[in-house]
Amino acid sequence: MIGLAVLCSAAAWLRLGWRISLGFGCGCGIAYLNFHWLKRVVSVLGDRITEGGNARPATGVVLRFLLRYFLMGLAAYAIFTVSRASLFGLFAGLFLPVAGIACEAAYEVYAALARGL
């Protein structure tokens, strides 16, 4: 996802200008951070479910879960007040995990076909 973010940000800079590229880069950063935090939350919740009897309060997990959306809204508001064009780049950058998953799926299909599966 990081390589895809750098490549697409550079392409956006060359094609659409620095404002949209900056918004896209911010969106990619938020999307990557969101993906990382979501992965951690799922891992922690999975561990708590499998432990069973050792129920600890999940307040920290819930607060981090809500903090992700607050940070995304705050970044969107800050970018919206500076430049509307950058906001479009931000929204496009938030789809970075989708593009990363599509690249991974294409690679897996290629690898399976190359092995004759």
Backbone torsions as a table, in degrees:
resi	resn	phi	psi	omega
1	MET	NA	-34.3	-179.4
2	ILE	-67.0	-44.6	178.2
3	GLY	-62.2	-40.9	178.4
4	LEU	-65.1	-38.7	178.5
5	ALA	-64.2	-43.9	179.9
6	VAL	-66.0	-45.5	-179.3
7	LEU	-62.6	-46.3	-178.7
8	CYS	-71.1	-33.5	176.6
9	SER	-65.5	-41.0	177.5
10	ALA	-65.4	-41.0	178.1
11	ALA	-65.1	-39.4	178.3
12	ALA	-65.9	-36.9	178.8
13	TRP	-63.9	-45.5	-179.0
14	LEU	-68.7	-36.7	-173.6
15	ARG	-90.8	-40.5	-169.9
16	LEU	-116.1	-10.7	178.9
17	GLY	107.9	169.3	-172.7
18	TRP	-74.6	-30.3	-178.5
19	ARG	-65.5	-48.0	179.8
20	ILE	-67.9	-37.5	178.1
21	SER	-63.9	-39.8	177.9
22	LEU	-65.6	-43.7	175.8
23	GLY	-61.8	-40.5	178.0
24	PHE	-63.8	-42.5	177.7
25	GLY	-62.4	-41.1	176.6
26	CYS	-64.2	-41.8	177.9
27	GLY	-62.7	-40.7	178.0
28	CYS	-64.8	-41.1	178.3
29	GLY	-63.0	-43.8	178.3
30	ILE	-65.1	-41.9	-179.6
31	ALA	-64.3	-40.8	179.1
32	TYR	-65.7	-44.7	178.4
33	LEU	-63.3	-41.7	177.9
34	ASN	-61.4	-44.0	178.8
35	PHE	-62.3	-43.9	179.8
36	HIS	-62.9	-46.8	-179.8
37	TRP	-65.5	-40.2	179.4
38	LEU	-63.1	-39.1	177.4
39	LYS	-62.1	-41.3	178.3
40	ARG	-66.5	-41.6	179.9
41	VAL	-63.0	-44.2	179.7
42	VAL	-63.7	-40.2	178.8
43	SER	-63.9	-45.4	180.0
44	VAL	-64.8	-44.4	179.5
45	LEU	-65.6	-38.1	176.3
46	GLY	-63.2	-40.9	177.0
47	ASP	-63.9	-40.1	-179.5
48	ARG	-68.1	-35.4	179.2
49	ILE	-68.8	-41.7	-178.3
50	THR	-73.2	-26.3	177.5
51	GLU	-69.6	-33.1	175.4
52	GLY	74.8	-91.7	-170.4
53	GLY	-72.1	-17.7	-176.2
54	ASN	-93.6	76.1	-175.5
55	ALA	-88.8	109.2	175.1
56	ARG	-99.1	155.2	178.5
57	PRO	-63.6	140.1	-177.4
58	ALA	-102.2	26.7	-177.3
59	THR	-62.0	-44.1	-179.8
60	GLY	-63.2	-38.6	179.6
61	VAL	-65.9	-43.1	-179.2
62	VAL	-67.9	-40.6	179.1
63	LEU	-63.8	-41.8	177.3
64	ARG	-65.9	-35.5	178.1
65	PHE	-62.2	-44.4	179.5
66	LEU	-74.0	-30.9	179.3
67	LEU	-62.3	-33.7	179.0
68	ARG	-58.6	-46.7	-177.5
69	TYR	-71.9	-33.9	175.9
70	PHE	-63.5	-43.7	179.1
71	LEU	-65.2	-39.1	177.1
72	MET	-63.3	-43.4	178.5
73	GLY	-65.4	-40.1	178.7
74	LEU	-64.5	-43.3	178.0
75	ALA	-65.2	-41.6	178.7
76	ALA	-63.0	-41.4	179.2
77	TYR	-65.4	-44.5	-179.5
78	ALA	-62.8	-42.0	179.9
79	ILE	-71.0	-36.6	179.6
80	PHE	-62.8	-38.1	-179.9
81	THR	-71.7	-24.4	180.0
82	VAL	-86.8	-50.0	-174.7
83	SER	-157.5	127.6	178.3
84	ARG	-70.1	-31.8	178.8
85	ALA	-63.8	-37.7	178.4
86	SER	-66.3	-29.0	178.8
87	LEU	-64.3	-38.6	176.5
88	PHE	-63.7	-39.2	175.5
89	GLY	-64.5	-38.7	177.7
90	LEU	-61.2	-46.8	-179.7
91	PHE	-63.3	-38.2	177.5
92	ALA	-66.0	-39.1	179.8
93	GLY	-66.7	-26.6	179.1
94	LEU	-67.6	-14.4	177.9
95	PHE	-89.9	12.9	179.9
96	LEU	-56.4	-44.5	178.7
97	PRO	-61.1	-33.4	178.1
98	VAL	-64.3	-44.0	178.2
99	ALA	-65.6	-39.2	177.4
100	GLY	-63.3	-41.3	178.1
101	ILE	-66.4	-39.0	178.2
102	ALA	-63.8	-41.1	177.5
103	CYS	-64.4	-41.2	178.5
104	GLU	-64.9	-40.1	178.7
105	ALA	-65.2	-41.6	178.2
106	ALA	-63.8	-39.8	178.1
107	TYR	-64.5	-42.9	-179.8
108	GLU	-64.8	-38.6	176.9
109	VAL	-64.9	-43.7	178.1
110	TYR	-61.3	-45.3	-179.3
111	ALA	-63.9	-39.0	179.7
112	ALA	-67.4	-41.1	179.0
113	LEU	-68.7	-35.1	179.3
114	ALA	-67.6	-31.4	178.2
115	ARG	-86.5	-5.6	177.7
116	GLY	80.8	27.9	-179.1
117	LEU	-89.4	NA	NA
